[in-house]
Amino acid sequence: MNRLQFVASIVERDVLRYTPAGIPMVSARLLHSSQQMEAGIGRSVEFEIAALAAGEVSGRFNQADLGGMFQFTGFLARKNRNSKSLVFHIMDFETYSLAHC
């Protein structure tokens, strides 16, 4: 199974574009920061990840506030066939508030 869910802010977003097949896509960078427990010890975790929203979700993602906190759900895939770099493909997202904690 390849499913990833995390809370992050949108720190950078490209303009909405269309593939040759007419599919809308938006590339972005997401920033996650949290405290996690590992082996009974608290650990600060922070990462920035390349992300891609395609299809129906791209329209909503394109309108989402930069810097806003969102809960993202999606999967990881190589940037392209020959790349070792990963891209997070956004399948869905919703506004995140501290009430979720």
Backbone atoms as SQL, in Angstrom:
CREATE TABLE atoms (id INTEGER PRIMARY KEY, chain TEXT, resi INTEGER, resn TEXT, atom TEXT, x REAL, y REAL, z REAL);
INSERT INTO atoms VALUES
  (1, 'A', 1, 'MET', 'N', 0.852, -1.177, 0.000),
  (2, 'A', 1, 'MET', 'CA', 0.000, 0.000, 0.000),
  (3, 'A', 1, 'MET', 'C', 0.899, 1.242, 0.000),
  (4, 'A', 2, 'ASN', 'N', 0.534, 2.231, -0.746),
  (5, 'A', 2, 'ASN', 'CA', 1.272, 3.488, -0.845),
  (6, 'A', 2, 'ASN', 'C', 0.297, 4.618, -0.544),
  (7, 'A', 3, 'ARG', 'N', 0.218, 4.996, 0.732),
  (8, 'A', 3, 'ARG', 'CA', -0.695, 6.063, 1.155),
  (9, 'A', 3, 'ARG', 'C', 0.017, 6.883, 2.218),
  (10, 'A', 4, 'LEU', 'N', -0.044, 8.187, 2.058),
  (11, 'A', 4, 'LEU', 'CA', 0.621, 9.077, 2.994),
  (12, 'A', 4, 'LEU', 'C', -0.349, 10.175, 3.390),
  (13, 'A', 5, 'GLN', 'N', -0.403, 10.463, 4.684),
  (14, 'A', 5, 'GLN', 'CA', -1.286, 11.516, 5.186),
  (15, 'A', 5, 'GLN', 'C', -0.500, 12.329, 6.201),
  (16, 'A', 6, 'PHE', 'N', -0.500, 13.642, 6.029),
  (17, 'A', 6, 'PHE', 'CA', 0.203, 14.517, 6.952),
  (18, 'A', 6, 'PHE', 'C', -0.370, 15.927, 6.862),
  (19, 'A', 7, 'VAL', 'N', -0.036, 16.735, 7.863),
  (20, 'A', 7, 'VAL', 'CA', -0.453, 18.127, 7.905),
  (21, 'A', 7, 'VAL', 'C', 0.734, 18.971, 7.461),
  (22, 'A', 8, 'ALA', 'N', 0.472, 19.934, 6.586),
  (23, 'A', 8, 'ALA', 'CA', 1.542, 20.789, 6.073),
  (24, 'A', 8, 'ALA', 'C', 0.969, 22.106, 5.594),
  (25, 'A', 9, 'SER', 'N', 1.864, 23.052, 5.382),
  (26, 'A', 9, 'SER', 'CA', 1.469, 24.324, 4.783),
  (27, 'A', 9, 'SER', 'C', 1.999, 24.371, 3.352),
  (28, 'A', 10, 'ILE', 'N', 1.308, 25.125, 2.525),
  (29, 'A', 10, 'ILE', 'CA', 1.737, 25.307, 1.136),
  (30, 'A', 10, 'ILE', 'C', 2.710, 26.483, 1.139),
  (31, 'A', 11, 'VAL', 'N', 3.987, 26.219, 0.864),
  (32, 'A', 11, 'VAL', 'CA', 4.982, 27.283, 0.913),
  (33, 'A', 11, 'VAL', 'C', 5.290, 27.863, -0.468),
  (34, 'A', 12, 'GLU', 'N', 4.979, 27.105, -1.493),
  (35, 'A', 12, 'GLU', 'CA', 5.245, 27.555, -2.862),
  (36, 'A', 12, 'GLU', 'C', 4.287, 26.821, -3.801),
  (37, 'A', 13, 'ARG', 'N', 3.762, 27.542, -4.790),
  (38, 'A', 13, 'ARG', 'CA', 2.837, 26.895, -5.731),
  (39, 'A', 13, 'ARG', 'C', 3.035, 27.506, -7.115),
  (40, 'A', 14, 'ASP', 'N', 3.135, 26.651, -8.126),
  (41, 'A', 14, 'ASP', 'CA', 3.240, 27.097, -9.509),
  (42, 'A', 14, 'ASP', 'C', 1.848, 27.421, -10.046),
  (43, 'A', 15, 'VAL', 'N', 1.796, 28.007, -11.220),
  (44, 'A', 15, 'VAL', 'CA', 0.512, 28.314, -11.845),
  (45, 'A', 15, 'VAL', 'C', -0.124, 27.033, -12.379),
  (46, 'A', 16, 'LEU', 'N', -1.433, 27.031, -12.436),
  (47, 'A', 16, 'LEU', 'CA', -2.183, 25.899, -12.978),
  (48, 'A', 16, 'LEU', 'C', -1.811, 25.720, -14.443),
  (49, 'A', 17, 'ARG', 'N', -1.508, 24.488, -14.830),
  (50, 'A', 17, 'ARG', 'CA', -1.170, 24.195, -16.227),
  (51, 'A', 17, 'ARG', 'C', -1.955, 22.966, -16.670),
  (52, 'A', 18, 'TYR', 'N', -1.871, 22.673, -17.949),
  (53, 'A', 18, 'TYR', 'CA', -2.596, 21.530, -18.501),
  (54, 'A', 18, 'TYR', 'C', -1.636, 20.615, -19.243),
  (55, 'A', 19, 'THR', 'N', -1.818, 19.316, -19.060),
  (56, 'A', 19, 'THR', 'CA', -1.018, 18.339, -19.794),
  (57, 'A', 19, 'THR', 'C', -1.484, 18.325, -21.250),
  (58, 'A', 20, 'PRO', 'N', -0.717, 17.706, -22.149),
  (59, 'A', 20, 'PRO', 'CA', -1.173, 17.588, -23.538),
  (60, 'A', 20, 'PRO', 'C', -2.534, 16.883, -23.661),
  (61, 'A', 21, 'ALA', 'N', -2.860, 16.055, -22.669),
  (62, 'A', 21, 'ALA', 'CA', -4.154, 15.360, -22.669),
  (63, 'A', 21, 'ALA', 'C', -5.268, 16.225, -22.084),
  (64, 'A', 22, 'GLY', 'N', -4.921, 17.448, -21.650),
  (65, 'A', 22, 'GLY', 'CA', -5.934, 18.356, -21.115),
  (66, 'A', 22, 'GLY', 'C', -6.211, 18.225, -19.629),
  (67, 'A', 23, 'ILE', 'N', -5.363, 17.514, -18.906),
  (68, 'A', 23, 'ILE', 'CA', -5.560, 17.326, -17.468),
  (69, 'A', 23, 'ILE', 'C', -4.927, 18.507, -16.720),
  (70, 'A', 24, 'PRO', 'N', -5.694, 19.198, -15.857),
  (71, 'A', 24, 'PRO', 'CA', -5.128, 20.306, -15.090),
  (72, 'A', 24, 'PRO', 'C', -4.186, 19.796, -14.000),
  (73, 'A', 25, 'MET', 'N', -3.064, 20.521, -13.808),
  (74, 'A', 25, 'MET', 'CA', -2.061, 20.130, -12.815),
  (75, 'A', 25, 'MET', 'C', -1.473, 21.361, -12.155),
  (76, 'A', 26, 'VAL', 'N', -1.140, 21.219, -10.876),
  (77, 'A', 26, 'VAL', 'CA', -0.464, 22.282, -10.130),
  (78, 'A', 26, 'VAL', 'C', 0.668, 21.636, -9.324),
  (79, 'A', 27, 'SER', 'N', 1.872, 22.149, -9.494),
  (80, 'A', 27, 'SER', 'CA', 3.027, 21.702, -8.707),
  (81, 'A', 27, 'SER', 'C', 3.209, 22.646, -7.527),
  (82, 'A', 28, 'ALA', 'N', 3.759, 22.120, -6.433),
  (83, 'A', 28, 'ALA', 'CA', 3.937, 22.937, -5.233),
  (84, 'A', 28, 'ALA', 'C', 5.022, 22.341, -4.352),
  (85, 'A', 29, 'ARG', 'N', 5.322, 23.071, -3.277),
  (86, 'A', 29, 'ARG', 'CA', 6.191, 22.587, -2.214),
  (87, 'A', 29, 'ARG', 'C', 5.413, 22.716, -0.920),
  (88, 'A', 30, 'LEU', 'N', 5.419, 21.644, -0.130),
  (89, 'A', 30, 'LEU', 'CA', 4.709, 21.607, 1.150),
  (90, 'A', 30, 'LEU', 'C', 5.725, 21.523, 2.278),
  (91, 'A', 31, 'LEU', 'N', 5.411, 22.169, 3.403),
  (92, 'A', 31, 'LEU', 'CA', 6.294, 22.153, 4.568),
  (93, 'A', 31, 'LEU', 'C', 5.545, 21.565, 5.763),
  (94, 'A', 32, 'HIS', 'N', 6.136, 20.523, 6.341),
  (95, 'A', 32, 'HIS', 'CA', 5.574, 19.861, 7.523),
  (96, 'A', 32, 'HIS', 'C', 6.498, 20.102, 8.707),
  (97, 'A', 33, 'SER', 'N', 5.900, 20.329, 9.871),
  (98, 'A', 33, 'SER', 'CA', 6.664, 20.483, 11.106),
  (99, 'A', 33, 'SER', 'C', 5.823, 19.920, 12.247),
  (100, 'A', 34, 'SER', 'N', 6.415, 19.026, 13.044),
  (101, 'A', 34, 'SER', 'CA', 5.659, 18.429, 14.148),
  (102, 'A', 34, 'SER', 'C', 6.597, 17.848, 15.191),
  (103, 'A', 35, 'GLN', 'N', 5.999, 17.396, 16.289),
  (104, 'A', 35, 'GLN', 'CA', 6.690, 16.652, 17.335),
  (105, 'A', 35, 'GLN', 'C', 6.197, 15.212, 17.262),
  (106, 'A', 36, 'GLN', 'N', 7.110, 14.265, 17.216),
  (107, 'A', 36, 'GLN', 'CA', 6.762, 12.847, 17.136),
  (108, 'A', 36, 'GLN', 'C', 7.463, 12.090, 18.253),
  (109, 'A', 37, 'MET', 'N', 6.887, 10.973, 18.649),
  (110, 'A', 37, 'MET', 'CA', 7.521, 10.101, 19.631),
  (111, 'A', 37, 'MET', 'C', 8.192, 8.955, 18.892),
  (112, 'A', 38, 'GLU', 'N', 9.460, 8.737, 19.202),
  (113, 'A', 38, 'GLU', 'CA', 10.210, 7.637, 18.594),
  (114, 'A', 38, 'GLU', 'C', 11.021, 6.962, 19.693),
  (115, 'A', 39, 'ALA', 'N', 10.779, 5.684, 19.893),
  (116, 'A', 39, 'ALA', 'CA', 11.461, 4.911, 20.934),
  (117, 'A', 39, 'ALA', 'C', 11.315, 5.582, 22.298),
  (118, 'A', 40, 'GLY', 'N', 10.139, 6.168, 22.548),
  (119, 'A', 40, 'GLY', 'CA', 9.860, 6.786, 23.826),
  (120, 'A', 40, 'GLY', 'C', 10.470, 8.166, 24.016),
  (121, 'A', 41, 'ILE', 'N', 11.055, 8.704, 22.968),
  (122, 'A', 41, 'ILE', 'CA', 11.710, 10.012, 23.054),
  (123, 'A', 41, 'ILE', 'C', 11.049, 10.969, 22.066),
  (124, 'A', 42, 'GLY', 'N', 10.778, 12.185, 22.527),
  (125, 'A', 42, 'GLY', 'CA', 10.201, 13.196, 21.641),
  (126, 'A', 42, 'GLY', 'C', 11.206, 13.635, 20.594),
  (127, 'A', 43, 'ARG', 'N', 10.721, 13.841, 19.393),
  (128, 'A', 43, 'ARG', 'CA', 11.601, 14.226, 18.290),
  (129, 'A', 43, 'ARG', 'C', 10.919, 15.296, 17.451),
  (130, 'A', 44, 'SER', 'N', 11.653, 16.361, 17.141),
  (131, 'A', 44, 'SER', 'CA', 11.147, 17.390, 16.234),
  (132, 'A', 44, 'SER', 'C', 11.350, 16.910, 14.808),
  (133, 'A', 45, 'VAL', 'N', 10.287, 16.992, 14.016),
  (134, 'A', 45, 'VAL', 'CA', 10.342, 16.549, 12.629),
  (135, 'A', 45, 'VAL', 'C', 9.952, 17.708, 11.721),
  (136, 'A', 46, 'GLU', 'N', 10.762, 17.946, 10.703),
  (137, 'A', 46, 'GLU', 'CA', 10.444, 18.976, 9.730),
  (138, 'A', 46, 'GLU', 'C', 10.940, 18.507, 8.372),
  (139, 'A', 47, 'PHE', 'N', 10.075, 18.639, 7.363),
  (140, 'A', 47, 'PHE', 'CA', 10.513, 18.328, 6.010),
  (141, 'A', 47, 'PHE', 'C', 9.733, 19.158, 5.006),
  (142, 'A', 48, 'GLU', 'N', 10.361, 19.353, 3.862),
  (143, 'A', 48, 'GLU', 'CA', 9.721, 20.022, 2.743),
  (144, 'A', 48, 'GLU', 'C', 9.674, 18.992, 1.620),
  (145, 'A', 49, 'ILE', 'N', 8.536, 18.921, 0.930),
  (146, 'A', 49, 'ILE', 'CA', 8.375, 17.908, -0.097),
  (147, 'A', 49, 'ILE', 'C', 7.711, 18.499, -1.340),
  (148, 'A', 50, 'ALA', 'N', 8.177, 18.055, -2.499),
  (149, 'A', 50, 'ALA', 'CA', 7.552, 18.445, -3.759),
  (150, 'A', 50, 'ALA', 'C', 6.202, 17.748, -3.849),
  (151, 'A', 51, 'ALA', 'N', 5.199, 18.477, -4.339),
  (152, 'A', 51, 'ALA', 'CA', 3.849, 17.920, -4.422),
  (153, 'A', 51, 'ALA', 'C', 3.231, 18.260, -5.767),
  (154, 'A', 52, 'LEU', 'N', 2.232, 17.455, -6.150),
  (155, 'A', 52, 'LEU', 'CA', 1.542, 17.629, -7.415),
  (156, 'A', 52, 'LEU', 'C', 0.062, 17.322, -7.211),
  (157, 'A', 53, 'ALA', 'N', -0.787, 18.251, -7.641),
  (158, 'A', 53, 'ALA', 'CA', -2.237, 18.029, -7.621),
  (159, 'A', 53, 'ALA', 'C', -2.703, 17.961, -9.069),
  (160, 'A', 54, 'ALA', 'N', -3.405, 16.896, -9.421),
  (161, 'A', 54, 'ALA', 'CA', -3.864, 16.709, -10.799),
  (162, 'A', 54, 'ALA', 'C', -5.358, 16.414, -10.825),
  (163, 'A', 55, 'GLY', 'N', -5.991, 16.797, -11.919),
  (164, 'A', 55, 'GLY', 'CA', -7.407, 16.518, -12.083),
  (165, 'A', 55, 'GLY', 'C', -8.281, 17.429, -11.253),
  (166, 'A', 56, 'GLU', 'N', -9.380, 16.893, -10.734),
  (167, 'A', 56, 'GLU', 'CA', -10.377, 17.677, -9.996),
  (168, 'A', 56, 'GLU', 'C', -9.786, 18.403, -8.803),
  (169, 'A', 57, 'VAL', 'N', -8.896, 17.766, -8.067),
  (170, 'A', 57, 'VAL', 'CA', -8.332, 18.362, -6.848),
  (171, 'A', 57, 'VAL', 'C', -7.436, 19.565, -7.167),
  (172, 'A', 58, 'SER', 'N', -6.930, 19.655, -8.387),
  (173, 'A', 58, 'SER', 'CA', -6.021, 20.751, -8.738),
  (174, 'A', 58, 'SER', 'C', -6.713, 22.116, -8.688),
  (175, 'A', 59, 'GLY', 'N', -7.986, 22.182, -9.030),
  (176, 'A', 59, 'GLY', 'CA', -8.718, 23.444, -8.981),
  (177, 'A', 59, 'GLY', 'C', -8.851, 23.962, -7.561),
  (178, 'A', 60, 'ARG', 'N', -9.221, 23.081, -6.632),
  (179, 'A', 60, 'ARG', 'CA', -9.323, 23.467, -5.215),
  (180, 'A', 60, 'ARG', 'C', -7.957, 23.832, -4.657),
  (181, 'A', 61, 'PHE', 'N', -6.957, 23.022, -5.015),
  (182, 'A', 61, 'PHE', 'CA', -5.601, 23.266, -4.515),
  (183, 'A', 61, 'PHE', 'C', -5.069, 24.602, -5.025),
  (184, 'A', 62, 'ASN', 'N', -5.380, 24.933, -6.252),
  (185, 'A', 62, 'ASN', 'CA', -4.930, 26.198, -6.845),
  (186, 'A', 62, 'ASN', 'C', -5.514, 27.404, -6.104),
  (187, 'A', 63, 'GLN', 'N', -6.688, 27.241, -5.487),
  (188, 'A', 63, 'GLN', 'CA', -7.352, 28.324, -4.759),
  (189, 'A', 63, 'GLN', 'C', -7.012, 28.343, -3.265),
  (190, 'A', 64, 'ALA', 'N', -6.334, 27.314, -2.772),
  (191, 'A', 64, 'ALA', 'CA', -6.004, 27.225, -1.347),
  (192, 'A', 64, 'ALA', 'C', -5.012, 28.321, -0.962),
  (193, 'A', 65, 'ASP', 'N', -5.142, 28.810, 0.266),
  (194, 'A', 65, 'ASP', 'CA', -4.282, 29.888, 0.759),
  (195, 'A', 65, 'ASP', 'C', -2.842, 29.432, 0.928),
  (196, 'A', 66, 'LEU', 'N', -1.916, 30.199, 0.352),
  (197, 'A', 66, 'LEU', 'CA', -0.499, 29.961, 0.610),
  (198, 'A', 66, 'LEU', 'C', -0.244, 30.198, 2.094),
  (199, 'A', 67, 'GLY', 'N', 0.515, 29.322, 2.716),
  (200, 'A', 67, 'GLY', 'CA', 0.793, 29.444, 4.143),
  (201, 'A', 67, 'GLY', 'C', -0.261, 28.827, 5.029),
  (202, 'A', 68, 'GLY', 'N', -1.409, 28.471, 4.460),
  (203, 'A', 68, 'GLY', 'CA', -2.470, 27.836, 5.237),
  (204, 'A', 68, 'GLY', 'C', -2.100, 26.413, 5.609),
  (205, 'A', 69, 'MET', 'N', -2.672, 25.918, 6.720),
  (206, 'A', 69, 'MET', 'CA', -2.419, 24.548, 7.167),
  (207, 'A', 69, 'MET', 'C', -3.514, 23.627, 6.640),
  (208, 'A', 70, 'PHE', 'N', -3.090, 22.524, 6.038),
  (209, 'A', 70, 'PHE', 'CA', -4.015, 21.573, 5.442),
  (210, 'A', 70, 'PHE', 'C', -3.596, 20.159, 5.793),
  (211, 'A', 71, 'GLN', 'N', -4.578, 19.267, 5.856),
  (212, 'A', 71, 'GLN', 'CA', -4.292, 17.841, 6.004),
  (213, 'A', 71, 'GLN', 'C', -4.358, 17.245, 4.606),
  (214, 'A', 72, 'PHE', 'N', -3.238, 16.683, 4.153),
  (215, 'A', 72, 'PHE', 'CA', -3.129, 16.130, 2.810),
  (216, 'A', 72, 'PHE', 'C', -3.154, 14.614, 2.846),
  (217, 'A', 73, 'THR', 'N', -3.773, 14.023, 1.847),
  (218, 'A', 73, 'THR', 'CA', -3.787, 12.578, 1.653),
  (219, 'A', 73, 'THR', 'C', -3.362, 12.315, 0.216),
  (220, 'A', 74, 'GLY', 'N', -2.477, 11.351, 0.032),
  (221, 'A', 74, 'GLY', 'CA', -2.035, 11.029, -1.320),
  (222, 'A', 74, 'GLY', 'C', -1.055, 9.876, -1.320),
  (223, 'A', 75, 'PHE', 'N', -0.179, 9.871, -2.308),
  (224, 'A', 75, 'PHE', 'CA', 0.798, 8.797, -2.445),
  (225, 'A', 75, 'PHE', 'C', 2.105, 9.351, -2.979),
  (226, 'A', 76, 'LEU', 'N', 3.173, 8.573, -2.818),
  (227, 'A', 76, 'LEU', 'CA', 4.491, 8.951, -3.309),
  (228, 'A', 76, 'LEU', 'C', 4.806, 8.219, -4.600),
  (229, 'A', 77, 'ALA', 'N', 5.457, 8.927, -5.525),
  (230, 'A', 77, 'ALA', 'CA', 5.901, 8.316, -6.777),
  (231, 'A', 77, 'ALA', 'C', 7.180, 9.016, -7.224),
  (232, 'A', 78, 'ARG', 'N', 7.938, 8.360, -8.076),
  (233, 'A', 78, 'ARG', 'CA', 9.121, 8.991, -8.636),
  (234, 'A', 78, 'ARG', 'C', 8.726, 10.201, -9.466),
  (235, 'A', 79, 'LYS', 'N', 9.611, 11.192, -9.490),
  (236, 'A', 79, 'LYS', 'CA', 9.358, 12.397, -10.284),
  (237, 'A', 79, 'LYS', 'C', 9.172, 12.034, -11.749),
  (238, 'A', 80, 'ASN', 'N', 9.973, 11.125, -12.230),
  (239, 'A', 80, 'ASN', 'CA', 9.803, 10.544, -13.562),
  (240, 'A', 80, 'ASN', 'C', 10.438, 9.154, -13.555),
  (241, 'A', 81, 'ARG', 'N', 10.311, 8.465, -14.628),
  (242, 'A', 81, 'ARG', 'CA', 10.726, 7.070, -14.688),
  (243, 'A', 81, 'ARG', 'C', 12.182, 6.846, -14.277),
  (244, 'A', 82, 'ASN', 'N', 13.079, 7.760, -14.648),
  (245, 'A', 82, 'ASN', 'CA', 14.510, 7.574, -14.384),
  (246, 'A', 82, 'ASN', 'C', 15.009, 8.307, -13.142),
  (247, 'A', 83, 'SER', 'N', 14.121, 8.940, -12.399),
  (248, 'A', 83, 'SER', 'CA', 14.505, 9.749, -11.250),
  (249, 'A', 83, 'SER', 'C', 14.478, 8.944, -9.961),
  (250, 'A', 84, 'LYS', 'N', 15.335, 9.351, -9.030),
  (251, 'A', 84, 'LYS', 'CA', 15.292, 8.782, -7.683),
  (252, 'A', 84, 'LYS', 'C', 14.521, 9.711, -6.750),
  (253, 'A', 85, 'SER', 'N', 14.226, 10.935, -7.193),
  (254, 'A', 85, 'SER', 'CA', 13.481, 11.908, -6.403),
  (255, 'A', 85, 'SER', 'C', 12.011, 11.520, -6.325),
  (256, 'A', 86, 'LEU', 'N', 11.409, 11.783, -5.158),
  (257, 'A', 86, 'LEU', 'CA', 9.995, 11.470, -4.955),
  (258, 'A', 86, 'LEU', 'C', 9.146, 12.731, -5.010),
  (259, 'A', 87, 'VAL', 'N', 7.909, 12.557, -5.455),
  (260, 'A', 87, 'VAL', 'CA', 6.910, 13.614, -5.477),
  (261, 'A', 87, 'VAL', 'C', 5.666, 13.076, -4.778),
  (262, 'A', 88, 'PHE', 'N', 5.080, 13.912, -3.924),
  (263, 'A', 88, 'PHE', 'CA', 3.840, 13.564, -3.241),
  (264, 'A', 88, 'PHE', 'C', 2.675, 13.956, -4.153),
  (265, 'A', 89, 'HIS', 'N', 1.864, 12.982, -4.534),
  (266, 'A', 89, 'HIS', 'CA', 0.698, 13.225, -5.387),
  (267, 'A', 89, 'HIS', 'C', -0.520, 13.407, -4.482),
  (268, 'A', 90, 'ILE', 'N', -1.092, 14.607, -4.518),
  (269, 'A', 90, 'ILE', 'CA', -2.223, 14.950, -3.661),
  (270, 'A', 90, 'ILE', 'C', -3.517, 14.368, -4.229),
  (271, 'A', 91, 'MET', 'N', -4.155, 13.518, -3.452),
  (272, 'A', 91, 'MET', 'CA', -5.439, 12.945, -3.854),
  (273, 'A', 91, 'MET', 'C', -6.600, 13.730, -3.251),
  (274, 'A', 92, 'ASP', 'N', -6.382, 14.267, -2.045),
  (275, 'A', 92, 'ASP', 'CA', -7.402, 15.058, -1.365),
  (276, 'A', 92, 'ASP', 'C', -6.723, 15.890, -0.286),
  (277, 'A', 93, 'PHE', 'N', -7.392, 16.946, 0.137),
  (278, 'A', 93, 'PHE', 'CA', -6.892, 17.764, 1.241),
  (279, 'A', 93, 'PHE', 'C', -8.049, 18.524, 1.844),
  (280, 'A', 94, 'GLU', 'N', -7.871, 18.927, 3.096),
  (281, 'A', 94, 'GLU', 'CA', -8.881, 19.734, 3.782),
  (282, 'A', 94, 'GLU', 'C', -8.168, 20.697, 4.718),
  (283, 'A', 95, 'THR', 'N', -8.826, 21.786, 5.036),
  (284, 'A', 95, 'THR', 'CA', -8.276, 22.767, 5.962),
  (285, 'A', 95, 'THR', 'C', -8.061, 22.098, 7.311),
  (286, 'A', 96, 'TYR', 'N', -6.928, 22.369, 7.911),
  (287, 'A', 96, 'TYR', 'CA', -6.583, 21.785, 9.201),
  (288, 'A', 96, 'TYR', 'C', -6.672, 22.854, 10.283),
  (289, 'A', 97, 'SER', 'N', -7.288, 22.508, 11.383),
  (290, 'A', 97, 'SER', 'CA', -7.335, 23.418, 12.518),
  (291, 'A', 97, 'SER', 'C', -6.894, 22.661, 13.756),
  (292, 'A', 98, 'LEU', 'N', -6.558, 23.381, 14.811),
  (293, 'A', 98, 'LEU', 'CA', -6.109, 22.741, 16.049),
  (294, 'A', 98, 'LEU', 'C', -7.195, 21.886, 16.669),
  (295, 'A', 99, 'ALA', 'N', -8.448, 22.074, 16.239),
  (296, 'A', 99, 'ALA', 'CA', -9.561, 21.253, 16.739),
  (297, 'A', 99, 'ALA', 'C', -9.377, 19.781, 16.348),
  (298, 'A', 100, 'HIS', 'N', -8.561, 19.514, 15.309),
  (299, 'A', 100, 'HIS', 'CA', -8.299, 18.145, 14.887),
  (300, 'A', 100, 'HIS', 'C', -7.423, 17.385, 15.872),
  (301, 'A', 101, 'CYS', 'N', -6.691, 18.113, 16.709),
  (302, 'A', 101, 'CYS', 'CA', -5.729, 17.488, 17.627),
  (303, 'A', 101, 'CYS', 'C', -6.401, 16.698, 18.713);
